[in-house]
Amino acid sequence: MSIAEGFFIDWDGNARRTDDPGGGYCCEIDTGARYVAVTTKSGTLVHEGTYYLSLADIEKAGIKASLVTGSHPWGSRQDGF
């Protein structure tokens, strides 16, 4: 897997950039498989998603998601975060 610019949907339904996932996480991408692995810096897998090259590709898939920055928190206090 490698690092590539693109987008994925987080567990709250937000679109995030693969180069700025936030939460101290990193993304590893397999563009051929359209797969994103979101991991901690030590490599623990915390989320898996579909890789989208552009926001238009997310819309084409029928997904309505707001693009958030890396500073936007993952989860909420209610979720235990």
GUTIMAR-818308 format. One record per residue (C-alpha): residue in one letter; z, y, x. Coordinates in nm, 4 decimals. Layout:
N
REC | residu | zz | yy | xx
REC | A | Z | Y | X
...
END
This chain:
81
REC | residu | zz | yy | xx
REC | M | 0.0000 | 0.0000 | 0.0000
REC | S | -0.0504 | 0.3567 | 0.1067
REC | I | 0.0271 | 0.7110 | 0.0076
REC | A | -0.2379 | 0.8834 | -0.2049
REC | E | -0.2455 | 1.1983 | -0.4113
REC | G | -0.2449 | 1.1328 | -0.7817
REC | F | -0.0141 | 1.0974 | -1.0787
REC | F | 0.2043 | 0.8472 | -1.2645
REC | I | 0.4276 | 0.8478 | -1.5721
REC | D | 0.8040 | 0.8301 | -1.5126
REC | W | 1.0544 | 0.6441 | -1.7305
REC | D | 1.1094 | 0.9564 | -1.9450
REC | G | 0.7375 | 0.9882 | -2.0246
REC | N | 0.6735 | 1.2788 | -1.7874
REC | A | 0.3734 | 1.2989 | -1.5569
REC | R | 0.4696 | 1.3302 | -1.1895
REC | R | 0.2704 | 1.3826 | -0.8724
REC | T | 0.2735 | 1.0871 | -0.6348
REC | D | 0.3205 | 1.3249 | -0.3408
REC | D | 0.6267 | 1.4895 | -0.5043
REC | P | 0.8049 | 1.2371 | -0.7281
REC | G | 1.1449 | 1.4072 | -0.6916
REC | G | 1.4874 | 1.2447 | -0.6994
REC | G | 1.4646 | 1.1687 | -0.3280
REC | Y | 1.2119 | 0.8961 | -0.4112
REC | C | 0.8881 | 0.7992 | -0.2356
REC | C | 0.5670 | 0.6577 | -0.3816
REC | E | 0.3563 | 0.3765 | -0.2460
REC | I | 0.0172 | 0.3443 | -0.4099
REC | D | -0.2426 | 0.0713 | -0.4412
REC | T | -0.5428 | 0.2684 | -0.5697
REC | G | -0.7525 | -0.0458 | -0.6225
REC | A | -0.4903 | -0.1994 | -0.8484
REC | R | -0.4012 | 0.1439 | -0.9954
REC | Y | -0.0354 | 0.0713 | -0.9118
REC | V | 0.2478 | 0.3043 | -0.8107
REC | A | 0.5760 | 0.1776 | -0.6682
REC | V | 0.8509 | 0.4397 | -0.6708
REC | T | 1.1160 | 0.3548 | -0.4127
REC | T | 1.4255 | 0.4958 | -0.2507
REC | K | 1.3921 | 0.6053 | 0.1111
REC | S | 1.5348 | 0.2661 | 0.2137
REC | G | 1.2641 | 0.0834 | 0.0164
REC | T | 1.4468 | -0.0238 | -0.2991
REC | L | 1.2061 | -0.0324 | -0.5937
REC | V | 1.3280 | 0.1883 | -0.8804
REC | H | 1.0149 | 0.2307 | -1.0946
REC | E | 0.6631 | 0.0939 | -1.1323
REC | G | 0.3761 | 0.2750 | -1.2940
REC | T | 0.0035 | 0.3079 | -1.3351
REC | Y | -0.1783 | 0.5262 | -1.0826
REC | Y | -0.3944 | 0.8031 | -1.2273
REC | L | -0.6240 | 1.0051 | -1.0039
REC | S | -0.6067 | 1.3135 | -1.2262
REC | L | -0.4292 | 1.4595 | -1.5279
REC | A | -0.7583 | 1.4195 | -1.7152
REC | D | -0.7366 | 1.0433 | -1.6523
REC | I | -0.3921 | 1.0401 | -1.8156
REC | E | -0.5351 | 1.2192 | -2.1197
REC | K | -0.8316 | 0.9771 | -2.1328
REC | A | -0.5781 | 0.6927 | -2.1498
REC | G | -0.4350 | 0.8526 | -2.4651
REC | I | -0.1089 | 0.9543 | -2.3011
REC | K | 0.0438 | 1.2902 | -2.3830
REC | A | 0.2755 | 1.3789 | -2.0964
REC | S | 0.4032 | 1.7037 | -1.9520
REC | L | 0.3589 | 1.7513 | -1.5778
REC | V | 0.6973 | 1.8095 | -1.4137
REC | T | 0.7789 | 1.9135 | -1.0594
REC | G | 0.9815 | 1.7111 | -0.8138
REC | S | 1.2829 | 1.9315 | -0.8885
REC | H | 1.2876 | 1.8010 | -1.2479
REC | P | 1.5633 | 1.5364 | -1.2670
REC | W | 1.4956 | 1.1706 | -1.3329
REC | G | 1.6922 | 1.0547 | -1.6360
REC | S | 1.9790 | 1.2437 | -1.7903
REC | R | 2.3554 | 1.2464 | -1.7913
REC | Q | 2.3351 | 1.0313 | -2.1059
REC | D | 2.1387 | 0.7734 | -1.9029
REC | G | 2.4081 | 0.7712 | -1.6337
REC | F | 2.2289 | 0.9988 | -1.3877
END
